[in-house]
Amino acid sequence: MLAGGAVGDSELYAYSAVWLVYALSLLAAALWTRIAALRYASLALLVLTVVKVFLIDMSALAGLYRVASFFGLGLALVGIGYLYQHYVLPRPPAARAEAGPP
């Protein structure tokens, strides 16, 4: 029944997960098509999702659930940073040669 009522914790977490997957899908589409507007939309949705997770979702968690949630969010953000570093904003070949081995 979709007639309102209280939103449960699992529903809030599901919204966060779906928004994160949607933001990653937009980022993948932006990398594939090289359309900057998709990349900006992906970043905007990602920022909204992270803010929602920190302000709403984390307030109800305690103990190991909070730790696991921070760990999962951190891994997602590190992965997105890796994608941006290697595919969106790659260093020119000359800068890579000067920097030495990774």
C-alpha distances in whole Angstrom, upper triangle without the diagonal:
4,6,8,10,12,13,14,17,16,14,17,19,17,18,21,22,21,22,26,25,25,28,30,29,30,33,34,34,36,39,39,39,41,39,39,37,34,36,35,32,31,33,31,28,29,31,27,26,29,29,25,26,29,27,24,23,27,27,24,26,30,32,32,29,30,33,31,29,32,34,31,31,35,35,33,35,38,37,36,40,41,40,41,44,45,44,43,46,49,52,55,57,60,58,57,60,62,59,60,58,54
4,6,8,11,11,13,16,16,13,15,18,16,15,19,20,19,20,23,23,23,25,28,27,28,31,32,32,34,36,37,37,39,36,36,33,31,33,32,29,28,30,28,25,27,28,24,23,26,26,22,24,26,25,22,22,25,25,23,26,29,32,32,28,29,32,30,28,31,33,30,29,33,33,31,33,36,35,34,37,39,38,39,42,43,41,41,43,46,50,52,55,58,56,55,58,59,57,58,56,53
4,7,10,11,14,18,18,15,17,20,19,18,21,23,22,23,26,26,26,28,31,30,31,34,35,35,36,39,40,40,41,39,39,35,33,35,34,30,31,32,30,27,29,29,26,25,28,27,23,25,28,26,22,23,26,26,24,27,30,33,34,30,30,34,32,30,32,35,32,31,35,36,34,35,39,38,37,40,42,41,41,45,46,44,43,46,49,52,55,57,60,58,57,61,62,59,61,59,55
4,7,8,12,15,16,13,14,18,17,16,19,21,20,21,24,25,24,27,29,29,30,32,34,34,35,38,39,39,40,38,37,34,32,34,33,29,29,30,28,25,27,27,23,22,25,24,20,22,24,22,19,20,23,22,21,23,27,30,31,27,27,31,30,27,29,32,30,29,32,34,31,33,36,36,35,38,40,39,39,43,44,43,41,44,47,50,53,56,58,56,55,59,60,57,58,57,53
4,6,9,13,14,12,13,17,17,16,19,21,21,22,25,26,26,28,30,30,31,34,35,36,37,40,41,41,42,40,39,36,34,35,34,31,30,31,29,26,27,27,24,23,25,24,20,21,23,21,17,18,21,20,18,21,24,28,28,25,25,29,28,26,28,31,29,28,32,33,31,32,36,36,35,38,40,39,40,43,45,44,42,45,48,51,54,56,59,56,56,59,60,57,58,57,53
4,6,10,12,10,11,14,15,14,17,19,19,20,23,24,24,26,29,29,30,32,34,35,36,38,40,40,41,39,38,35,33,34,33,30,29,29,27,24,25,25,22,20,22,21,17,18,20,18,14,15,18,16,14,17,21,24,25,22,22,25,25,22,25,28,26,25,29,30,29,30,33,34,33,35,38,37,38,41,43,42,41,43,46,49,52,54,57,54,53,57,57,55,56,54,50
4,7,8,6,7,10,11,11,13,15,16,17,19,21,21,23,25,26,27,29,31,31,33,35,36,37,38,36,35,32,30,31,30,26,26,26,24,21,22,22,19,17,19,18,14,15,17,16,12,12,15,14,12,15,19,22,22,19,19,23,22,19,22,24,22,22,25,27,25,26,30,30,29,32,34,34,34,37,39,38,37,39,42,45,49,51,53,51,50,53,54,51,52,51,47
4,6,5,6,9,10,11,13,15,16,17,19,20,21,23,25,26,27,29,30,32,33,35,36,37,38,37,36,34,31,31,31,28,26,27,25,22,22,23,20,17,19,19,15,14,17,16,12,11,14,13,10,13,16,19,19,16,17,20,19,17,20,22,20,20,24,25,24,25,29,29,28,31,33,33,34,37,38,38,37,39,42,45,48,50,53,50,49,53,53,50,51,49,46
4,5,5,6,9,10,11,12,14,15,17,18,20,21,23,24,26,27,29,30,32,33,35,36,37,35,34,32,30,30,29,26,25,25,24,21,20,20,18,15,16,16,13,12,14,13,10,8,10,10,8,9,13,16,16,12,13,16,15,13,16,18,17,17,20,22,21,22,25,26,26,28,30,30,31,34,36,35,35,37,39,42,46,48,50,47,46,50,50,47,48,46,42
4,5,5,6,9,10,10,12,14,15,16,18,20,21,22,24,26,27,28,30,31,33,34,35,34,33,32,29,29,29,26,24,24,24,20,20,21,18,15,17,17,14,13,15,16,12,10,12,13,11,11,14,17,16,12,14,17,15,13,16,18,16,16,20,21,19,22,24,24,25,27,29,29,30,33,34,34,34,36,38,41,45,46,49,46,45,49,49,46,47,45,41
4,5,5,6,9,10,10,12,14,15,16,18,20,21,22,24,25,27,28,30,31,32,33,32,32,29,27,27,27,24,22,23,22,18,18,20,17,14,16,17,13,13,16,15,12,10,14,15,13,14,17,20,19,16,16,19,18,15,18,20,18,17,21,22,20,22,25,25,24,27,29,29,30,33,34,33,33,35,38,41,44,46,49,46,45,49,50,47,48,46,42
4,5,5,6,9,10,11,12,14,15,17,19,20,21,23,24,26,27,29,30,31,32,31,30,27,25,25,24,21,20,20,19,16,16,16,14,11,13,13,9,9,12,12,8,7,11,12,10,12,16,18,18,14,14,17,16,13,15,18,16,15,18,20,18,19,23,23,22,25,27,27,28,31,32,31,31,33,36,39,42,44,47,44,43,47,47,44,45,44,40
4,5,5,6,9,10,11,12,14,15,17,18,20,21,22,24,26,27,28,30,31,30,29,27,24,24,24,21,19,20,19,15,15,16,14,11,12,13,10,8,12,12,10,7,10,12,11,11,14,16,16,12,12,15,13,10,13,15,12,12,16,16,15,17,20,20,20,23,24,24,26,28,30,29,29,31,33,36,40,42,44,42,40,44,45,42,43,41,37
4,5,5,6,8,10,11,12,14,15,16,18,20,21,22,24,26,27,28,29,28,28,26,23,23,23,20,18,19,19,15,15,17,15,11,14,15,12,11,15,15,13,10,13,16,14,14,18,20,19,15,16,18,15,13,16,17,14,14,17,18,16,18,21,20,20,23,25,24,25,28,29,29,28,31,33,36,40,42,44,42,41,44,45,42,43,41,37
4,5,5,6,9,10,10,12,14,15,16,18,20,21,22,24,25,27,27,26,25,23,20,21,20,17,16,17,16,12,12,14,12,9,12,13,10,10,14,14,11,10,14,15,15,16,19,22,21,17,17,19,17,14,16,18,15,14,18,18,16,17,21,20,19,22,24,23,24,27,29,28,27,30,32,35,38,41,43,41,40,44,44,42,43,41,37
4,6,5,6,9,10,10,12,14,15,16,18,20,21,22,24,26,26,25,24,22,19,19,19,16,14,15,14,10,10,11,10,6,8,10,7,7,11,12,10,8,11,14,14,14,18,20,19,15,14,16,15,11,13,15,12,10,14,15,12,14,17,17,16,19,21,20,21,24,26,25,24,27,29,32,36,38,40,38,37,40,41,38,40,38,34
4,5,5,6,9,10,11,12,14,15,16,18,20,21,22,24,25,24,24,22,19,19,19,17,14,15,15,12,11,13,12,9,11,13,11,10,13,15,13,11,14,16,16,16,19,20,18,15,15,16,14,11,13,14,11,10,14,13,11,13,16,15,15,18,20,19,20,23,24,24,24,26,28,31,35,37,39,37,36,39,40,37,38,36,33
4,5,5,6,9,10,10,12,14,15,16,18,20,21,22,23,22,22,20,17,17,18,15,13,15,15,11,11,14,12,9,12,15,12,12,16,17,15,14,17,19,19,19,22,24,22,19,19,20,18,15,17,18,14,13,17,16,13,15,18,17,16,19,21,19,21,24,25,23,23,26,28,32,35,37,40,38,36,40,41,38,40,38,34
4,5,5,6,9,10,10,12,14,15,16,18,20,21,21,20,19,18,15,15,15,12,10,11,11,7,8,10,9,6,10,12,10,11,14,15,14,13,16,19,19,19,23,24,23,20,19,20,18,15,16,18,14,12,16,16,12,14,17,16,14,17,19,18,19,22,23,22,21,24,26,30,33,35,38,36,35,38,39,37,38,37,33
4,5,5,6,9,10,11,12,14,15,16,18,20,20,19,19,18,15,14,14,12,9,10,11,8,6,10,10,7,9,12,11,10,13,16,15,14,16,19,19,19,22,23,21,18,18,18,16,13,14,15,11,9,12,12,9,10,13,12,11,14,16,15,16,19,20,19,19,21,24,27,30,32,35,33,31,35,36,33,35,33,29
4,5,5,6,9,10,10,12,14,15,16,18,19,19,19,18,14,14,15,13,10,12,13,10,9,13,13,10,12,15,14,14,17,19,18,17,19,22,22,21,24,25,23,20,20,21,18,15,17,17,13,12,15,13,10,12,15,13,12,15,16,15,16,20,20,19,19,22,24,27,30,32,35,33,32,35,37,34,35,33,30
4,5,5,6,9,10,10,12,14,15,16,17,16,16,15,11,12,13,10,8,11,11,8,9,12,12,10,13,16,15,15,18,20,19,18,20,23,24,24,27,28,26,23,23,24,21,18,19,20,16,15,17,16,13,14,17,15,13,17,18,16,17,20,21,19,18,21,24,27,30,32,35,33,32,36,37,35,36,35,31
4,5,5,6,9,10,10,12,14,15,15,14,14,13,9,9,10,8,5,7,8,6,6,9,10,9,11,14,14,14,17,19,19,18,20,23,24,24,26,28,26,23,22,23,21,18,18,18,15,13,15,15,11,11,14,13,10,13,15,13,13,17,18,16,15,18,21,24,27,29,32,30,29,33,34,32,33,32,29
4,5,5,6,9,10,10,12,14,15,14,14,14,11,10,12,10,7,9,11,9,8,12,13,11,13,16,16,16,19,21,21,20,21,24,25,24,27,28,26,23,23,22,20,18,18,18,14,13,14,13,9,10,13,10,8,12,13,10,12,15,15,14,14,17,19,22,25,27,30,28,27,31,32,30,31,29,26
4,5,5,6,9,10,10,12,13,13,14,14,10,10,13,11,8,11,13,11,11,15,15,14,16,19,19,19,22,24,23,22,24,27,28,27,30,31,29,26,26,26,23,21,21,21,18,16,18,17,13,14,16,13,11,15,15,13,14,17,17,15,15,18,20,24,26,28,31,30,29,32,34,32,33,31,28
4,5,5,6,9,10,10,11,10,11,10,6,7,9,7,5,9,11,9,10,13,14,14,16,18,19,19,22,24,24,23,25,28,29,29,31,33,31,28,27,27,25,23,23,23,20,18,19,18,15,15,17,15,12,15,16,13,13,17,17,14,13,17,19,23,25,27,30,29,28,32,33,32,33,32,29
4,5,5,6,9,10,10,10,10,10,7,5,9,8,5,8,11,10,10,13,15,14,15,18,19,19,22,24,24,23,25,28,29,29,31,32,30,28,27,26,24,22,22,21,18,17,17,16,13,13,14,12,9,11,12,9,9,13,13,11,10,13,16,19,22,24,27,25,25,28,30,28,29,28,25
4,5,5,6,9,10,11,12,12,9,9,12,12,9,12,15,14,13,16,18,17,18,21,22,22,24,27,27,26,27,31,31,31,33,34,31,29,28,28,25,23,23,22,19,18,19,17,14,15,16,12,10,13,13,9,11,14,13,10,11,14,16,20,22,24,27,26,24,28,30,28,29,28,25
4,5,5,6,8,8,10,11,7,8,12,11,9,13,15,14,15,18,19,18,20,23,23,24,26,28,28,28,29,33,33,33,36,36,34,32,31,31,29,26,26,26,23,21,22,21,17,18,19,16,14,16,16,13,13,17,16,12,12,16,18,21,23,25,28,28,27,30,32,30,32,30,28
4,5,5,5,5,7,8,5,5,9,9,8,11,13,13,14,17,18,18,20,22,23,24,26,28,29,28,30,33,34,34,36,37,35,33,32,31,29,27,26,26,23,21,22,21,17,17,18,16,13,15,15,11,11,14,14,10,9,13,15,19,20,23,26,25,24,28,29,28,30,29,26
4,6,5,7,9,11,9,8,11,12,11,13,16,16,16,18,20,20,21,24,25,25,27,30,30,29,31,34,35,34,37,37,35,33,32,31,29,27,26,26,23,21,22,20,17,17,17,14,12,13,13,9,9,12,11,7,7,11,12,16,18,20,23,22,21,25,27,25,27,26,23
4,6,8,11,13,10,10,14,15,13,16,18,18,18,21,23,23,24,27,28,28,30,32,33,32,33,36,37,37,39,40,37,35,34,34,31,29,29,28,25,24,24,22,19,20,20,17,15,17,16,12,13,15,14,10,11,14,15,19,20,21,25,25,23,27,29,28,29,28,26
4,5,9,11,9,10,13,14,13,16,18,18,19,22,23,24,25,28,28,29,31,33,34,33,35,38,39,38,41,42,40,37,36,36,34,32,31,31,28,26,27,25,22,22,23,20,17,19,19,15,15,17,16,12,12,15,16,20,21,23,26,26,25,28,30,30,31,30,28
4,6,9,8,8,11,13,13,14,17,18,18,21,23,23,24,27,28,29,30,32,33,33,34,37,39,38,41,42,40,37,36,36,34,31,31,30,28,26,26,24,22,21,21,19,16,17,17,13,12,15,14,10,9,12,14,17,18,20,23,23,23,26,27,27,29,28,26
4,6,6,7,9,10,11,13,15,16,17,19,21,22,23,25,26,27,29,31,32,32,33,36,38,37,40,41,40,37,36,36,34,31,31,31,28,26,26,25,22,21,22,20,17,18,19,15,14,17,17,13,11,14,16,19,20,23,26,25,25,29,30,29,31,31,29
4,5,5,6,9,10,11,12,14,15,17,18,20,21,23,24,26,27,29,30,30,31,34,36,36,39,40,38,36,34,34,33,30,29,29,27,24,25,24,21,19,21,19,16,16,18,15,12,15,16,13,10,12,15,18,19,23,25,24,24,28,29,28,30,30,28
4,5,5,6,9,10,10,12,14,15,17,18,20,21,22,24,26,27,28,28,30,33,34,35,38,39,38,35,33,34,32,29,29,29,27,24,25,25,21,20,22,21,17,18,20,17,15,18,19,16,13,15,19,22,23,26,29,27,28,31,32,31,34,33,31
4,5,5,6,9,10,10,12,14,15,16,18,20,21,22,24,26,26,26,28,31,32,32,35,37,35,33,31,31,30,27,26,27,24,22,23,22,19,18,20,18,15,16,18,15,13,17,18,14,12,15,18,22,23,26,29,28,28,31,32,31,33,32,30
4,5,5,6,9,10,10,12,14,15,16,18,20,21,23,24,25,25,27,30,31,31,34,35,33,31,29,29,28,25,24,24,22,19,20,20,16,15,17,15,12,13,15,12,10,14,14,12,9,12,15,18,21,24,26,25,25,28,29,28,30,29,26
4,5,5,6,9,10,11,12,14,15,17,18,20,21,22,24,24,26,28,30,30,33,35,33,31,29,29,28,25,24,25,23,20,20,21,17,16,18,17,13,14,17,14,12,15,17,15,12,14,17,20,22,26,28,26,26,30,31,29,32,31,29
4,5,5,6,8,10,11,12,14,15,16,18,20,21,22,22,24,27,28,29,32,33,32,30,28,29,27,24,23,24,22,19,20,21,17,16,19,18,14,16,18,16,14,18,19,17,14,17,20,23,26,29,31,29,29,33,34,32,34,34,31
4,6,5,6,9,10,10,12,14,15,16,18,20,21,20,22,25,26,26,29,31,29,27,25,26,24,21,21,21,19,16,17,17,13,13,15,14,11,13,15,13,12,15,17,15,13,15,19,22,24,27,30,28,28,31,32,30,32,31,28
4,5,5,6,9,10,10,12,14,15,16,18,19,20,21,24,26,26,28,30,28,26,24,24,23,20,19,20,18,15,16,16,13,11,14,13,10,11,14,12,11,14,16,15,12,14,18,21,23,26,29,26,26,30,31,28,31,30,27
4,5,5,6,9,10,11,12,14,16,17,18,19,20,22,24,25,28,30,29,26,24,25,24,21,20,21,19,16,17,19,15,14,17,17,13,15,18,16,15,18,20,18,16,18,21,24,27,30,32,30,30,34,34,32,34,34,30
4,5,5,6,9,10,10,12,14,15,16,16,18,21,22,23,26,28,27,24,22,23,22,18,18,20,17,14,16,17,14,13,16,16,13,15,18,16,16,19,21,19,17,20,23,26,29,32,34,32,31,35,36,34,36,35,31
4,5,5,6,9,10,10,12,14,15,15,16,19,21,21,24,25,24,21,19,20,19,16,15,16,14,11,13,14,10,9,13,13,10,12,15,14,13,17,19,18,16,18,21,24,27,30,32,30,29,33,33,31,33,32,28
4,5,5,6,9,10,11,12,14,14,15,18,20,20,23,25,24,22,19,20,20,16,15,17,15,12,13,15,12,10,14,15,12,13,16,16,15,18,20,20,18,19,22,25,28,31,33,30,30,34,34,31,33,33,29
4,6,5,6,9,10,10,11,13,14,16,18,19,22,24,24,21,19,21,20,16,16,18,16,13,15,17,14,13,17,17,15,16,20,19,18,21,24,23,21,22,26,28,31,34,36,34,34,37,37,35,37,36,33
4,5,5,6,9,10,10,10,12,15,16,17,20,22,21,18,16,18,17,13,13,15,13,10,13,14,12,11,15,15,13,16,19,18,18,21,23,22,21,23,26,29,32,34,37,34,33,37,37,35,37,35,32
4,5,5,6,9,10,10,11,13,15,15,18,20,19,17,14,15,15,11,10,13,11,8,10,12,10,9,13,14,13,14,17,17,17,20,22,22,21,22,25,27,31,33,35,32,32,35,36,33,34,33,30
4,5,5,6,8,9,10,12,15,15,18,20,20,18,15,17,17,13,12,15,15,11,13,16,14,13,16,18,16,17,20,21,20,22,25,25,23,24,27,30,33,36,38,35,34,38,38,35,37,36,33
4,6,5,5,7,9,10,12,13,17,19,19,16,14,17,16,13,13,16,15,12,14,17,15,14,18,19,18,19,22,22,22,25,27,27,25,27,30,32,36,39,41,38,37,41,41,38,40,39,35
4,6,6,5,6,9,10,11,14,16,16,13,11,13,13,9,9,12,11,9,12,14,13,13,16,17,16,18,21,21,22,24,26,26,25,27,29,32,35,38,40,37,36,40,40,37,38,37,33
4,6,6,5,8,10,11,13,15,16,13,10,12,13,10,9,12,12,10,12,15,14,13,16,18,18,19,22,23,23,25,27,28,26,27,30,32,36,38,40,37,36,40,39,36,38,37,33
4,6,6,7,10,11,14,17,18,15,13,15,16,13,12,16,16,13,15,19,18,17,20,22,21,22,25,26,25,28,30,30,29,30,33,35,39,41,43,40,39,43,43,39,41,40,37
4,6,6,7,10,13,16,17,14,12,15,16,12,13,17,16,14,17,19,18,18,22,23,22,24,27,27,27,29,32,32,30,32,35,37,41,43,45,42,41,45,45,42,44,42,38
4,6,6,7,11,14,14,11,9,12,12,9,11,14,13,12,15,17,16,17,20,21,21,23,25,26,26,29,31,31,30,31,34,36,40,42,44,41,40,44,44,41,42,41,37
4,5,5,8,11,12,9,6,10,11,8,9,12,12,11,13,16,16,16,19,21,21,22,25,26,26,28,31,31,30,32,34,36,40,42,44,41,40,43,43,40,41,39,36
4,6,8,12,13,11,9,12,14,11,12,16,16,15,17,20,20,20,23,25,24,26,28,29,30,32,34,35,34,35,37,39,43,45,47,44,43,46,46,43,44,43,39
4,7,10,12,10,9,12,13,11,13,16,16,16,18,21,21,21,24,26,26,27,30,31,31,34,36,36,35,37,39,41,45,47,49,46,45,48,48,45,46,44,41
4,7,9,6,5,9,10,9,10,13,14,14,16,18,19,20,22,24,24,26,28,29,30,32,34,35,34,36,38,40,44,46,47,44,43,46,46,43,44,42,38
4,7,6,5,8,10,10,11,14,15,16,17,19,21,21,23,25,26,27,29,31,32,33,35,36,36,37,39,41,45,47,48,45,44,47,47,43,44,42,38
4,6,6,7,9,10,11,13,15,16,17,19,20,22,23,25,26,27,29,31,32,33,35,36,37,37,39,41,44,46,48,44,43,46,46,42,43,41,37
4,5,5,6,8,10,10,12,14,15,16,18,20,21,22,24,25,27,28,30,31,33,34,35,36,37,39,42,44,46,42,41,44,44,40,40,38,34
4,5,5,6,9,10,10,12,14,15,16,18,20,21,23,24,26,27,29,30,32,33,33,34,36,38,42,43,45,42,40,44,44,40,41,39,35
4,5,5,6,8,10,11,12,14,15,16,18,20,21,22,24,26,27,28,30,31,31,32,34,36,40,42,43,40,39,42,42,38,39,37,33
4,5,5,6,9,10,10,12,14,15,16,18,20,21,22,24,26,27,28,30,30,31,32,34,38,39,41,38,36,39,39,36,36,34,31
4,5,5,6,9,10,10,12,14,15,16,18,20,21,23,24,25,27,28,29,30,31,33,37,38,40,37,36,39,39,35,36,33,30
4,5,5,6,8,10,11,12,14,15,17,18,20,21,23,24,26,27,27,28,30,32,36,38,40,37,35,38,39,35,36,34,30
4,6,5,6,9,10,10,12,14,15,16,18,20,21,22,24,25,25,26,28,30,34,35,37,34,33,36,36,33,33,32,28
4,5,5,6,9,10,10,12,14,15,16,18,20,21,22,24,25,25,26,29,32,34,36,33,31,34,34,31,31,29,25
4,5,5,6,9,10,11,12,14,15,17,19,20,21,22,23,24,26,28,32,33,35,32,31,34,35,31,32,29,26
4,5,5,6,9,10,11,12,14,15,17,18,20,21,21,22,24,26,30,32,34,31,30,33,33,30,31,29,26
4,5,5,6,9,10,10,12,14,15,16,18,20,20,21,22,24,28,29,31,28,27,30,30,27,28,26,22
4,5,5,6,9,10,10,12,14,15,17,18,19,20,21,23,27,28,30,27,25,29,29,26,27,24,21
4,6,5,6,9,10,11,12,14,16,16,17,18,20,22,26,28,30,27,26,29,30,27,28,26,22
4,5,5,6,9,10,11,12,14,15,15,16,18,20,24,26,28,25,24,27,28,25,26,24,21
4,5,5,6,9,10,10,12,14,15,15,16,18,22,23,26,23,21,24,25,22,23,21,17
4,5,5,6,9,10,11,12,13,14,15,18,21,23,25,23,21,24,25,22,23,21,17
4,5,5,6,9,10,10,10,12,14,17,20,22,25,22,21,24,25,23,24,22,19
4,5,5,6,9,10,10,10,12,14,18,20,22,19,18,22,22,19,21,20,16
4,5,5,6,8,10,10,10,13,16,18,20,18,16,19,20,18,19,17,14
4,6,5,6,7,9,10,13,16,18,20,19,17,21,22,20,21,19,16
4,6,5,5,6,8,11,14,17,19,17,16,20,21,19,20,20,17
4,6,6,5,6,8,12,14,16,14,13,16,17,15,17,16,13
4,6,6,5,8,11,12,15,13,12,15,17,15,16,15,12
4,6,6,10,12,14,17,16,14,18,20,18,19,18,16
4,6,10,12,15,17,16,15,19,20,19,21,21,18
4,7,9,12,14,13,13,16,17,16,18,18,16
4,6,9,11,10,9,13,14,13,15,15,14
4,6,8,6,6,10,11,10,13,13,12
4,6,5,7,9,10,11,13,14,14
4,5,5,6,9,10,11,12,13
4,5,5,6,9,10,13,14
4,5,5,6,9,11,12
4,5,5,7,8,9
4,6,6,8,10
4,6,9,11
4,7,8
4,6
4
